[in-house]
Amino acid sequence: LVGVDEVDEKHLLPSLVNLNEDKALSEVLMYYLRPGKTMVGSRDILAQNETESQQSHTCAPQRITLKGTGIAEDHCMFENDGRVSLLPVGENHLCFVNGKK
C-alpha cells in the first residue's frame, strides 16, 4: 500500500520509462531517479546485498537492473543533484538520451 504523500513525492522526481519495439511492452516500467547516484547495469545485486546486509548494516547504493544484449554489468550511472547527469561507466558502453548518444 502506497500513501498519497509518497505517490505525490515520486511524481516530483525525474524518471526513466522503458521503450520496446513492441508498443504493448513500452511505457510499462518507470524508474525514479532519487537524489544521489543510481547505477544501471545487468548485475543483479539483490542476492549479493542480502548477504552483505547480514554481514554489515550499510545501505546498498541505488541500482536499476536491466537485462539484454549489450548491457554491461555496470553500464552507466545517473547522478541527480537537482539536475540529472548521465555518466557512462565504460568507454564502449552505448548510452542514449532521447535517441541521441
Order of alpha helices (4+ residues) and beta strands (2+ residues): alpha-beta-beta-beta-alpha-beta-beta-beta
